[in-house]
Amino acid sequence: MEPLDFTSLTFTDVTRNFGRRRALNRVSFSCEAGQIVALLGANGAGKSTLLSIAATMLEPSSGAVLYGDHSARSAGAALRARIGVLGHDLYIYPELTAFENLAFFGRLYGMTDVDRAVAEALLRAGLEDRASEAVSSFSRGMRQRLALERALLHSPRLLLLDEPFTGLDDASSSALRDRLQAARDRGALVIVTTHDLEAIEALVDTAFVLNCGRLQPLAAGAESLRVRYRRYS
Amino acid sequence: MSFMAAVALVVRKDLVIETRSREVVYTALLFAVSCVLVFAFGFVNEGRADPAAAAAILWIAIAFSGTLALGRIFDRERQNETMRALLLAPVARPAIYVGKLAGVLSLLLMVQAIVVPLVALWFQAELFRHASLVIALLATGSLGYAAVGTLFAAMLARTRGRGALLPVLLYPVTIPVIIAGVKGTVALLQAEPNLAIARAWLMMLIAFDAVFITLALWIFEPAMAE
């Protein structure tokens, strides 16, 4: 199976209902490879639902999501090969070592030369000395760094990050920003949700605000993200 | 990545985790051995027991310890939402199901490797007289039970009250498997073993397995949609 590449993500009138509750209401937006897009909003605004739909884990109740010219339904596994996700939960096995975790997912994504790629990823995460230790002995920050490398290991075109700055100290936050910038520079489309607006201030190309399932672009301006975002809350 | 390579990766990962924690196999084994031991006190008189009781207790121990194992194995995937990571991977999603099924099945077979000799010893049951048929009954029965159990446990992994719901869903569907296993085993444990009857129940178990696995492969992907 060849990974299916794309350079844009387009949501058109996407609505998602959970029973009688409407989590997303006619959401439309488009973004291109090489952009970092911030998705802002209060808890329960629909950010995680939107990320789940973009990750192909959830189907919209109505509307369309296109990855380039392809839909998730038509492209399936070939499309998932180009998507990386870091969720609230870290998607890593605490019983396995750092190396085993990355190697398992690397092989699952059909990567070649997995051992070398994993060694490089552990070096980037600053975990090369802890490679053979079980993840259960890691701090939250170390797990977060490992989980980010897991999401980036297969060089995804679309990178979806749900609150990636949670639990990180200043040094780890700075390293994460560098990683996101590097991902953008190599042509990834990064969508990030966060409440830590200062952490992403200098990174973001475009920002949207989700409010009760409705999406609107964050007004442009010279003020900080936080000041502009406050106008919507 | 091929279907079988993905299956092998998932099984290997599950077995490595279980080898380190030994949590599932010890829990299931302790339950199964306790179950057989308690029944042995009730059903064994002067060193012998009704062959039907031995067969029923063997299958009850397997089924109940299997439910414990199923719940725990999928609890692991829920704790860090790793099931979601598996479903996001670019592999055929039924391969994830088959990998989990093979992992569950291998744990069930490990439990049986201990429990079957214990039943043979404590109940003086002639389980090794027609060993190949007993093994075939246990293997096909376990496969059918694990096929349904793996599907339901995966579906319930993110549900509240999954511990209570799993047996409620699982037992009614797998009752035919357990009955066929018991009847086939009883036929082999009689003073005059009825091989034809045992083979007939074995064929029925194979048919159950074919139906259950086909259905599970078919509905796993839509059932796992959030």
Interface residues (C-beta under 8 A of the other chain):
Chain A: M1 P3 S52 A55 T56 M57 L58 E59 A77 A78 L79 R80 A81 I83 V85 G87 H88 D89 L90 Y91 I92 Y93 P94 E95 L96 E100 F104 F105 R107 L108 Y109 G110 A134 R150
Chain B: M1 A6 L9 K13 V16 I17 R20 S21 R76 Q79 N80 E81 T82 R84 A85 L86 L87 L88 A89 P90 V91 A92 A225 E226
